[in-house]
Amino acid sequence: MPKYLYVAVNEKNRKYKNEMIADSAEEVRKNLRARNLNPLSVTEAGKEEEKSIWDMEIGGNKDVHDLKLKKNKMLVFFHQMALMMRSGISLSIAMEVMIDSEKDKKMRQILRDISINLYNGLTLSRAMGAFKTFPLLYINIIQAGEANGKLDEAFEQCSRLLKKEIKLSGKIRGAMMYPAFLLLLTIALIIVMSIVVLPAFKDLFEGFGSELPAITQITMGMSDFIIHWGWLLLIVIIALCVAFSVLRKKNYTFAMGCAQFSIKIPIIGEVFRLTNVARFANMMATLTESGVNILDSLTLARDVITNLYMKDCLSQVIEDVKIGTPINVSMNRYKAVFDSLFTSMVRVGEESGQLSDSLTKIAGMYEDKANDATQAMTDAMTPAMTVIIAVIVGFVVISIVTAMFGMYGVISG
């Protein structure tokens, strides 16, 4: 029979590290529970993957605190924890089940570390807060759930919130894929025509010695430029992109100007604004519903905003609220970010004392508006890119056909 290494703790959080011969890891766990020990890890001897857990001290392995996870991994964790907690399973057993069922090495390390910290006396929110894996707003929802004894609801809220975030981001990415494909196709078409197609016709035309029409000379000139100086053009474009990126990171004024301009771009700017407003409303609704106070909710919800100008406006709103200004009054000063419908619904929520309900309705409404705006952007960009491709191809075809007619005239004469 195989030999297993185990780490377990008793009711007083005393840790035991030993080995046991058994048919399976599950048998080891059953034997440990029969001795009133709670297993933290059970590993077949010689498995390198588990050695770090065997040597781990209670308090956690700091090496895993900076691990990053995909949102889908977090969503599965929140969803499964909500199901187990709602079914009456204790937190410690739920964590053990998650550890045993987790296949991803990074996630299993994180879950083990959290479990060890729980047995060391930390609350779940503090144990999770030690990781950069979990955003602060989710930690606050968990903390609120611990305070009101509704941890299952807190996990459910985290799951619902993250699911909406993933869905919204996915729709935007999906909407941008086809226009991006058309853009790449356009670039590839220009390169192929300039390097392969046009040079072949150029040799043919020059062989007949006929004078090329102006439109053909322009097309051939562009082809020559791309062939001989295309590399330089590529370097200039890359340099401009790098310079733009560095300026955005290093120069706050420049970054703020870009952010403000981005939400004013026709069609695309409205998508950026509505998407950020929907994210903000979703976060605010969930946080206030969880019992987080208004100021903390505003501060945490601000962090989900990706536009620097919009984030700065929210910072000003937070400062106004600190001195007693109603949220809707402060937001009304920033009409480029918060339209009249948004501020009106916030005002109704504040005056009726049902701000959380109003924010939930706002979130749903602005998600729909963001989806509509995204679809409108796709509907506008797709034909626009198609027209650009058609113009490029048409221009080249006309220049070639015109030259061929001239060449035919030379032959006939």
TIBA-73718 format. One record per residue (C-alpha): residue in three letters; y, x, z. Coordinates in pm, whole numbers, plus 50000, padded with zeros to 5 digits. Layout:
BEGIN
AlaYXZ/...
% end
This chain:
BEGIN
Met500005000050000/Pro503535012049929/Lys505875024850199/Tyr509315008950244/Leu512465022050407/Tyr514584996150585/Val517934992750758/Ala518254963451002/Val520424952351293/Asn519674931951602/Glu521804904751762/Lys523984930951933/Asn524664948551602/Arg522534978551693/Lys521284994551375/Tyr517655004751315/Lys516465027551036/Asn512735032050990/Glu509845028150751/Met507055002650716/Ile503915000050505/Ala503574965850340/Asp502514948350020/Ser506074939549921/Ala509724941250026/Glu509594904250111/Glu506774910750359/Val508894937750525/Arg511774913050563/Lys509484886650717/Asn508124912050965/Leu511634923151060/Arg512794887351116/Ala509744881151333/Arg511034909551553/Asn514534893051564/Leu515944919551334/Asn518154910951037/Pro517384933150734/Leu520374948450556/Ser518334967250297/Val514674971950216/Thr513744999049968/Glu510515012849838/Ala510295049349938/Gly511355073049663/Lys513705048849487/Glu516845069449434/Glu519005038349383/Glu518725028649750/Lys519215062649917/Ser522945057949965/Ile522235025350151/Trp519635042650369/Asp522215068450474/Met525085043550504/Glu526815040250839/Ile527985006650965/Gly531595002650856/Gly530835006950490/Asn530695032650217/Lys534235040850116/Asp533065052949775/Val532535016949663/His535905003549781/Asp537595011549449/Leu534874996849227/Lys536124972048967/Leu534144941748858/Lys534404917848568/Lys535794883648651/Asn532514867348553/Lys530724886948827/Met533214874949087/Leu532884839348959/Val529084840049007/Phe529554853549361/Phe532084826649458/His530054798749299/Gln526714808349455/Met528274814149797/Ala529904779649779/Leu526554763349697/Met524714781049980/Met527414775150241/Arg527594738250144/Ser523814736150187/Gly524134747650548/Ile522914783450498/Ser524594807750739/Leu526974834150608/Ser524674863250700/Ile521644847650528/Ala523754838150224/Met524904874250190/Glu521324886350223/Val520224862549946/Met523064874849723/Ile522074911149783/Asp518404904649707/Ser519124885449387/Glu521864908149250/Lys520814930548960/Asp524114948448900/Lys524264981249093/Lys528004980049156/Met527954944449283/Arg524924951149504/Gln526684980849662/Ile529754959849735/Leu527724931149882/Arg525774954750106/Asp528974970850228/Ile530494936850307/Ser527304926250488/Ile527314957950699/Asn530954952150794/Leu530124916250890/Tyr527424928451127/Asn529934953351264/Gly532114924151376/Leu534624920551093/Thr535534886650950/Leu534524879850591/Ser538134880950469/Arg538664915150631/Ala535334927950498/Met536214916350144/Gly539814928350181/Ala538584964250205/Phe537774962849833/Lys540164963849540/Thr537494943149366/Phe538824910749515/Pro542474901449447/Leu544584894149754/Leu545074857449668/Tyr541294851249690/Ile541164869950021/Asn543874846850156/Ile541954815950047/Ile538844829050226/Gln540944837050534/Ala542354801650537/Gly538794788150505/Glu537724808750806/Ala540664795751008/Asn539964758950940/Gly536164761950948/Lys535744752150582/Leu534444784050427/Asp532344764750174/Glu535474747450043/Ala537294780950030/Phe534554795849810/Glu534614764649593/Gln538394767849551/Cys538044804649459/Ser535344795649206/Arg537384767549053/Leu540534788649035/Leu538814818748877/Lys536984796348628/Lys540314781948512/Glu541784816648480/Ile538834828948271/Lys538934797648054/Leu542684800547990/Ser542494837647908/Gly539484831647684/Lys541264804847483/Ile544224827747418/Arg541974856547312/Gly539944833347093/Ala543054819246928/Met544324854246849/Met541074866946699/Tyr541334850546356/Pro545004860146294/Ala544164895546413/Phe541234896346169/Leu543514885345885/Leu546034912345979/Leu543344939245969/Leu542104925145639/Thr545644927445498/Ile545984963845604/Ala542544972245462/Leu543464954645136/Ile546684974645099/Ile544855007445163/Val541995000144920/Met544354988944642/Ser546655018744695/Ile543925045244708/Val541195031344479/Val542385003744245/Leu545905013844141/Pro545215051044077/Ala542435041143830/Phe544865019243632/Lys547575045643655/Asp545385070943471/Leu544625044543207/Phe548285035843150/Glu549395072243135/Gly546695079242876/Phe548375055242635/Gly551825069542697/Ser553475035542713/Glu556515029542933/Leu555515010043241/Pro557404978343343/Ala559644980743650/Ile557274959843867/Thr554364982743775/Gln556435014143849/Ile557264999944195/Thr553594992644266/Met552465026944146/Gly555245043444348/Met554065025944664/Ser550495037144585/Asp551625073444543/Phe553555071844870/Ile550535059045066/Ile548225084944906/His550515114744972/Trp552455103745281/Gly550225077545441/Trp549115102245710/Leu552765108245805/Leu553435070845817/Leu550425066446047/Ile551685094146279/Val555145078046294/Ile553645043846379/Ile551445058946653/Ala554405078646792/Leu556565047246801/Cys553795027846979/Val553355055647237/Ala557135058347289/Phe557375020647332/Ser554545020547586/Val556025049547785/Leu559485033647786/Arg558055000847915/Lys556355019148202/Lys559155043448290/Asn562345024348212/Tyr562724992348414/Thr565734979848215/Phe563904984247885/Ala560754967448023/Met562814938248155/Gly564544934047819/Cys561194933847636/Ala559774908447879/Gln562784885647843/Phe562694888647464/Ser558944881547448/Ile559284846247587/Lys562064838447337/Ile559994846747028/Pro559434814546832/Ile555994798846892/Ile554434830547043/Gly557014832147324/Glu556264796347425/Val552564804747451/Phe553374833947684/Arg555664812447900/Leu553394782047928/Thr550324803347999/Asn552084821248284/Val553524788848424/Ala550044772848416/Arg548564803048599/Phe551324801748859/Ala550914764248917/Asn547124767648949/Met547454795149209/Met550144776749403/Ala548104744449409/Thr544984762149533/Leu546774783149795/Thr548794754349943/Glu545714732049941/Ser543884759450134/Gly546524759050404/Val548414790750307/Asn552124787050391/Ile554684782450114/Leu556234817150128/Asp552874834850121/Ser551684811449844/Leu554754819449633/Thr554304856749690/Leu550604856649604/Ala551024833249305/Arg553784855649170/Asp551244883749126/Val549294864348861/Ile552374863548637/Thr552014889548363/Asn555594887648231/Leu558024910548419/Tyr561074888348363/Met559264857148487/Lys557964876648787/Asp561504888148867/Cys562754852148852/Leu560034842049099/Ser561074870449329/Gln564574855449333/Val563074821149408/Ile561174836049704/Glu564364851449844/Asp566134817749809/Val563294799349986/Lys563474824250274/Ile567024812650349/Gly566104775850327/Thr566764767149963/Pro564334740749824/Ile561924755149569/Asn562984731249293/Val566694739249342/Ser566064776549312/Met563724772849013/Asn566284751048837/Arg568504781948806/Tyr565964798148575/Lys565614772648296/Ala564274798748053/Val561184800948274/Phe560884767248449/Asp561774737548231/Ser563214705148369/Leu559814687648376/Phe558354714848597/Thr561254715348845/Ser561394677148856/Met557714674548950/Val558124701749213/Arg561084682549357/Val558994650749378/Gly556264670149559/Glu558704685449806/Glu560474652649882/Ser557214633349926/Gly555514660550129/Gln552724661949869/Leu553594695149706/Ser549954705749670/Asp549094673649480/Ser552144677149257/Leu551254713349180/Thr547704703149089/Lys549064677748840/Ile551574703148708/Ala548784728848661/Gly546674704448458/Met549654693548251/Tyr550784728848171/Glu547254740248090/Asp547184713047825/Lys550644723547702/Ala549534759947687/Asn546414750147490/Asp548514729447249/Ala551004758047205/Thr548144782647146/Gln546654759746882/Ala550084755646720/Met550454793546711/Thr547064797046544/Asp547874769246298/Ala551144786746206/Met549844822646190/Thr546734816045983/Pro548504801845675/Ala551304827445717/Met548824856345701/Thr547014839545410/Val550304836945218/Ile551064873845287/Ile547634883945152/Ala548134861844847/Val551594877044781/Ile550234912644802/Val547314905444572/Gly549524885444334/Phe552124913144318/Val549494939144231/Val547784916643974/Ile551084908143804/Ser552094944843788/Ile548764954243630/Val548694925143384/Thr552314931743280/Ala551494968243210/Met548394958643015/Phe550424935542792/Gly552774964842726/Met549814986942650/Tyr548454960442408/Gly551814960542230/Val551594998242181/Ile548064995342041/Ser549054966841805/Gly552084985641681/
% end
